[in-house]
Amino acid sequence: DQQVKQNSPSLSVQEGRISILNCDYTNSMFDYFLWYKKYPAEGPTFLISISSIKDKNEDGRFTVFLNKSAKHLSLHIVPSQPGDSAVYFCAAYSGYSTLTFGKGTMLLVSP
Amino acid sequence: SQTIHQWPATLVQPVGSPLSLECTVEGTSNPNLYWYRQAAGRGLQLLFYSVGIGQISSEVPQNLSASRPQDRQFILSSKKLLLSDSGFYLCAWRRTVPSYNEQFFGPGTRLTVL
């Protein structure tokens, strides 16, 4: 049973435009969410997080939105840059120890 | 500053051979430690995590095992590798306080079982 779902395996965006990456979850006990970025053959790097008590968190070009009633979160990247091309993972904590990851969305930003 | 090391970076092993992957963390004390596997075309699957020396929790039953002989050392092992063990293995750590925070990942080990 996949508790964190990233239903779009890939997304293509032009440089300068907005990239919107989506994530849905089924476990209502999830209360802290994170986004990671991963290049091939490297470990994921942390991008941004959000607590379930908030609905928005912003850090530079990256904004995460959380809709608890819909069990949905999204990552907005504005403006998108070619260096943003990578696989993006959504992840969630329930309890304090372990993260559950989605399968990832590959973002391609073309010049 | 904290750093996390994994070795080897790549490994090619025959089916039935043993495995030992090592992960060490520097610059922090009493971290939570994690082993993940990313199989081809899949997400990150949590294999094991540890909240302290000698304390291992297994998330997925399989022919792999983990050990934490020291505070900042985490080892992934197998007595006999299977073809299905091929993948990209990632070690991660996080501070235990605050309660919620990010995990930091190592560079990974690419394991190919032939």
Interface residues (C-beta under 8 A of the other chain):
Chain A: Q6 D31 Y32 L34 Y36 A41 E42 G43 P44 T45 F46 S49 S51 F89 A91 Y93 Y96 S97 T98 L99 T100 F101 G102 K103 G104
Chain B: N32 Y34 Y36 R42 G43 L44 Q45 L46 Y49 V51 S57 E59 F88 L90 A92 S99 Y100 E102 Q103 F104 F105 G106 P107 G108 R110
